Amino acid sequence: MGYPVVFIHGMWCTGAHWKRVTDLMAPRGYDCHAITLPGHEPTADQPITVGPLSLKSYVAYIEDYIARQNFKQPPIIIGHSMGGLLAQQVAARTRPLALVLLTPAPPAGILALSWTNIMAFWRVLLAWGGWRKPHKPSFEKTQSYVFNTVPQEQHRAGYESMVHESGRVVYEIGLWPLDFTRASEVDETAVRCPVYVVSAEKDKLTPPKVVRRVAALYPAASQRYYLNRGHWVIDDEETEEMVNGIISWLRPFEHRVTRGS
């Protein structure tokens, strides 16, 4: 069995959205675990199920999942978007080998709101009771804010595969100063593994300046900035190159564990 990797998806997604990445990593010897977060299974009642859930529910599920796998080696954790925030929270509570953050959502303490993501989320953020309702953007908004640098022919299928997200989670990330539960908080000092952070020039949901602030939480973090890419780095024209770069970065840490040093 290869080295374990746990993949954490972002908003409106499921574990199936990691297929492009896992198809690239599994043949390279990785034991890939692309989990689907609670309330995200694409069932008929999915919007009702996910509506009231919190980031804390997601973190508890991921921790329990990792514990149940009883991995013989500490896992690598890779998160995209909201999954990048969850990955940081899980890494602070566990001892992963390494942490890879792809266009990550920021934790409490970093102001995430910019003009572009305000435009993406204003309906749910301003709607009374939006924190109790499920949320999925329109196809047009998804094209503009998520798939803006992805080939056009992928848009419709990509959108149809998406699910609703918890309105509460949108508030916990976007309006964290109003969340007294501090659900999006990360103790960055407890993250003791190597960190690799990817940002993208044309990312409208987690703009590069926000991702740079996330990376700054981890002074030794390795950073990769991509020109002309948007938020959907998990399945665009440069995904394969990105995965190759991640694997090259990971190999020395894996070898240290293998050698027992």
WOQUI-V989946 format. One record per pair of residues at least 24 apart in sequence whose ideal C-beta (glycine too) atoms are under 10 Angstrom apart, sorted by the first residue. I is the first residue (numbers start at 1). J is the second residue. Records with the same first field share a line. If there is no record, write none. Layout:
I = J ; J
This chain:
1 = 29 ; 30 ; 31 ; 71 ; 72 ; 73
2 = 26 ; 27 ; 28 ; 29 ; 30 ; 31 ; 32 ; 73 ; 254
3 = 28 ; 29 ; 30 ; 31 ; 32 ; 71 ; 72 ; 73 ; 74 ; 75 ; 76 ; 97 ; 98 ; 250 ; 251 ; 253 ; 254 ; 257 ; 258
4 = 30 ; 31 ; 32 ; 33 ; 66 ; 69 ; 71 ; 72 ; 73 ; 74 ; 75 ; 76 ; 77 ; 96 ; 97
5 = 30 ; 31 ; 32 ; 33 ; 34 ; 75 ; 76 ; 77 ; 78 ; 96 ; 97 ; 98 ; 100 ; 246 ; 250
6 = 31 ; 32 ; 33 ; 34 ; 35 ; 62 ; 65 ; 66 ; 69 ; 71 ; 75 ; 76 ; 77 ; 78 ; 79 ; 87 ; 90 ; 94 ; 96
7 = 32 ; 33 ; 34 ; 35 ; 76 ; 77 ; 78 ; 79 ; 80 ; 83 ; 87 ; 100 ; 102 ; 234
8 = 33 ; 34 ; 35 ; 37 ; 58 ; 59 ; 62 ; 65 ; 77 ; 78 ; 79 ; 80 ; 81 ; 82 ; 83 ; 84 ; 85 ; 86 ; 87 ; 88 ; 89 ; 90 ; 101 ; 102
9 = 34 ; 35 ; 36 ; 37 ; 40 ; 79 ; 80 ; 81 ; 82 ; 83 ; 86 ; 163 ; 234
10 = 37 ; 79 ; 80 ; 81 ; 82 ; 83 ; 84 ; 85 ; 86 ; 102 ; 103 ; 104 ; 105 ; 146 ; 165 ; 205 ; 206 ; 231 ; 232 ; 234
11 = 37 ; 40 ; 80 ; 81 ; 82 ; 83 ; 105 ; 121 ; 135 ; 136 ; 137 ; 146 ; 162 ; 163 ; 164 ; 165 ; 166 ; 169 ; 170 ; 173 ; 205
12 = 40 ; 50 ; 81 ; 82 ; 135 ; 136 ; 137 ; 142 ; 146 ; 159 ; 161 ; 162 ; 163 ; 164 ; 165
13 = 37 ; 40 ; 80 ; 81 ; 82 ; 83 ; 146 ; 158 ; 161 ; 162 ; 163 ; 165 ; 234
14 = 40 ; 41 ; 42 ; 46 ; 161 ; 162 ; 163
15 = 40 ; 41
16 = 40 ; 42 ; 161
17 = 80 ; 83 ; 158 ; 161 ; 162 ; 163 ; 232 ; 234 ; 235
18 = 78 ; 80 ; 83 ; 234 ; 235
19 = 161 ; 234 ; 235
20 = 234 ; 235 ; 236 ; 239 ; 240 ; 243
21 = 78 ; 80 ; 102 ; 233 ; 234 ; 235 ; 239 ; 240 ; 242 ; 243 ; 246
22 = 78 ; 234 ; 243
23 = 239 ; 240 ; 243
24 = 239 ; 240 ; 242 ; 243 ; 244 ; 246 ; 247
25 = 76 ; 78 ; 243 ; 246 ; 247 ; 250
28 = 243 ; 244 ; 247 ; 250 ; 251
29 = 247 ; 254
30 = 76 ; 78 ; 247 ; 250 ; 254
31 = 69 ; 71 ; 72 ; 73 ; 75 ; 76
32 = 76 ; 78
33 = 65 ; 66 ; 69 ; 71 ; 75 ; 77
34 = 78
35 = 61 ; 62 ; 65 ; 66 ; 83
36 = 61 ; 163
37 = 61 ; 62 ; 65 ; 82 ; 83 ; 86 ; 163 ; 165 ; 166 ; 169
38 = 62 ; 166
39 = 134 ; 163 ; 164 ; 165 ; 166 ; 169
40 = 162 ; 163 ; 164 ; 165 ; 166
41 = 163
42 = 160 ; 161 ; 162 ; 163 ; 164
43 = 163
46 = 134 ; 136 ; 163 ; 164
47 = 133 ; 134 ; 135 ; 136 ; 163 ; 164 ; 165 ; 166
48 = 133 ; 134 ; 164
49 = 134 ; 163 ; 164 ; 166
50 = 133 ; 134 ; 135 ; 136 ; 163 ; 164 ; 165 ; 166 ; 167 ; 168 ; 169
51 = 131 ; 132 ; 133 ; 134 ; 135 ; 164 ; 165 ; 166 ; 167 ; 168 ; 169
52 = 131 ; 132 ; 133 ; 134 ; 166 ; 167 ; 168 ; 169
53 = 134 ; 165 ; 166 ; 167 ; 168 ; 169
54 = 131 ; 166 ; 168 ; 169 ; 171 ; 172 ; 179 ; 181 ; 183 ; 184
55 = 82 ; 85 ; 86 ; 89 ; 105 ; 107 ; 166 ; 168 ; 169 ; 172 ; 173 ; 179 ; 181 ; 182 ; 183 ; 184 ; 185
56 = 89 ; 168 ; 169 ; 172 ; 181 ; 182 ; 183 ; 184
57 = 166 ; 168 ; 169 ; 183
58 = 82 ; 83 ; 85 ; 86 ; 89 ; 90 ; 166 ; 169 ; 183
59 = 85 ; 86 ; 87 ; 89 ; 90 ; 92 ; 93 ; 183
60 = 90 ; 93
61 = 86 ; 90
62 = 86 ; 87 ; 89 ; 90 ; 93 ; 94
63 = 89 ; 90 ; 93 ; 94
65 = 90
66 = 90 ; 93 ; 94 ; 96
67 = 94
71 = 96 ; 97
73 = 97 ; 254 ; 257 ; 258
74 = 98 ; 193 ; 253 ; 257
76 = 100 ; 193 ; 194 ; 196 ; 246 ; 250 ; 253 ; 254
77 = 101 ; 193
78 = 102 ; 196 ; 234 ; 243 ; 246 ; 250
79 = 103 ; 104 ; 105
80 = 104 ; 105 ; 198 ; 206 ; 231 ; 232 ; 233 ; 234
81 = 105 ; 146 ; 173 ; 203 ; 205 ; 206 ; 231 ; 232 ; 233 ; 234
82 = 165 ; 166 ; 169 ; 170 ; 172 ; 173 ; 184 ; 205 ; 206
83 = 234
84 = 197 ; 198 ; 206 ; 211 ; 214
85 = 110 ; 112 ; 169 ; 172 ; 173 ; 183 ; 184 ; 185 ; 186 ; 206 ; 214
86 = 169 ; 184 ; 186
87 = 186 ; 191 ; 195
88 = 184 ; 185 ; 186 ; 187 ; 188 ; 190 ; 191 ; 195 ; 214 ; 217 ; 218
89 = 183 ; 184 ; 185 ; 186 ; 187 ; 190 ; 191
90 = 186 ; 191
91 = 186 ; 187 ; 188 ; 190 ; 191 ; 192 ; 193 ; 195 ; 218
92 = 185 ; 186 ; 187 ; 188 ; 189 ; 190 ; 191 ; 192
93 = 186 ; 187 ; 190 ; 191
94 = 190 ; 191 ; 193
95 = 190 ; 191 ; 192 ; 193
96 = 191 ; 192 ; 193 ; 194
97 = 193 ; 194 ; 250 ; 253 ; 254 ; 256 ; 257
98 = 193 ; 194 ; 195 ; 196 ; 222 ; 246 ; 249 ; 250 ; 252 ; 253 ; 254
99 = 191 ; 192 ; 193 ; 194 ; 195 ; 196 ; 197 ; 218 ; 221
100 = 194 ; 195 ; 196 ; 197 ; 198 ; 222 ; 246 ; 249 ; 250
101 = 195 ; 196 ; 197 ; 198 ; 199 ; 206 ; 211 ; 214 ; 215 ; 218 ; 221 ; 223
102 = 196 ; 197 ; 198 ; 199 ; 200 ; 206 ; 211 ; 224 ; 231 ; 232 ; 233 ; 234 ; 239 ; 242 ; 246
103 = 197 ; 198 ; 199 ; 200 ; 203 ; 205 ; 206 ; 207 ; 208 ; 210 ; 211 ; 214 ; 226 ; 229 ; 230 ; 231 ; 232 ; 233 ; 234
104 = 197 ; 198 ; 199 ; 206 ; 210 ; 211 ; 214 ; 215
105 = 169 ; 173 ; 174 ; 184 ; 205 ; 206 ; 210 ; 211 ; 214
106 = 173 ; 174 ; 176 ; 184 ; 186 ; 206 ; 210 ; 211 ; 213 ; 214 ; 217
107 = 173 ; 176 ; 182 ; 183 ; 184 ; 185 ; 186 ; 187 ; 188 ; 213 ; 214 ; 217
108 = 172 ; 173 ; 176 ; 177 ; 179 ; 182 ; 183 ; 184 ; 185 ; 186
109 = 176 ; 177 ; 182 ; 184 ; 185 ; 186 ; 188 ; 213 ; 217
110 = 176 ; 184 ; 186 ; 210 ; 211 ; 212 ; 213 ; 214 ; 216 ; 217
111 = 174 ; 176 ; 177 ; 210 ; 213
112 = 173 ; 174 ; 175 ; 176 ; 184 ; 205 ; 206 ; 207 ; 210 ; 213 ; 214
113 = 173 ; 174 ; 175 ; 210
114 = 204 ; 205 ; 206 ; 207 ; 209 ; 210
115 = 204 ; 207
116 = 144 ; 145 ; 148 ; 202 ; 203 ; 204 ; 205 ; 206 ; 207 ; 231
117 = 145 ; 173 ; 174 ; 203 ; 204 ; 205 ; 206 ; 207 ; 210 ; 231
118 = 174
119 = 144 ; 145 ; 204
120 = 144 ; 145 ; 146 ; 174 ; 204 ; 205 ; 231
121 = 145 ; 170 ; 171 ; 173 ; 174 ; 175 ; 205
122 = 174
124 = 165 ; 167 ; 170 ; 171 ; 174
125 = 167 ; 170 ; 171 ; 174 ; 175
127 = 167
129 = 167
130 = 167 ; 168 ; 170 ; 171
131 = 166 ; 167 ; 168 ; 169 ; 170 ; 171 ; 172 ; 175 ; 178 ; 179
132 = 166 ; 167 ; 168 ; 171
133 = 164 ; 166 ; 167 ; 168 ; 170
134 = 163 ; 164 ; 165 ; 166 ; 167 ; 168
135 = 164 ; 165 ; 166 ; 167 ; 168 ; 169 ; 170
136 = 162 ; 163 ; 164 ; 165
137 = 162 ; 165
142 = 232
144 = 204 ; 230
145 = 203 ; 204 ; 205 ; 230 ; 231 ; 232
146 = 203 ; 204 ; 205 ; 230 ; 231 ; 232
147 = 230 ; 231 ; 232 ; 235 ; 236
148 = 202 ; 203 ; 204 ; 205 ; 229 ; 230 ; 231 ; 232
149 = 200 ; 201 ; 202 ; 203 ; 204 ; 226 ; 228 ; 229 ; 230 ; 231 ; 232 ; 233 ; 236 ; 237 ; 238
150 = 229 ; 230 ; 231 ; 232 ; 233 ; 235 ; 236 ; 237 ; 239
151 = 235 ; 236 ; 237
154 = 232 ; 235 ; 236 ; 237
155 = 232
158 = 232 ; 235
186 = 214 ; 217
188 = 214 ; 216 ; 217 ; 218 ; 219
189 = 217 ; 218
191 = 217 ; 218 ; 221
192 = 218
193 = 218 ; 253
194 = 218 ; 220 ; 221 ; 222 ; 249 ; 250 ; 252 ; 253
195 = 219 ; 220 ; 221 ; 222 ; 223
196 = 221 ; 222 ; 223 ; 224 ; 245 ; 246 ; 249 ; 250
197 = 221 ; 222 ; 223 ; 224 ; 225
198 = 222 ; 223 ; 224 ; 225 ; 226 ; 229 ; 233 ; 242 ; 245 ; 246
199 = 223 ; 224 ; 225 ; 226 ; 229 ; 233
200 = 224 ; 225 ; 226 ; 227 ; 228 ; 229 ; 230 ; 231 ; 232 ; 233 ; 236 ; 238 ; 242
201 = 225 ; 226 ; 227 ; 228 ; 229 ; 230
202 = 226 ; 227 ; 228 ; 229 ; 230 ; 231
203 = 229 ; 230 ; 231 ; 232 ; 233
204 = 230 ; 231
205 = 230 ; 231 ; 232
206 = 231
207 = 231
222 = 246 ; 249
224 = 249
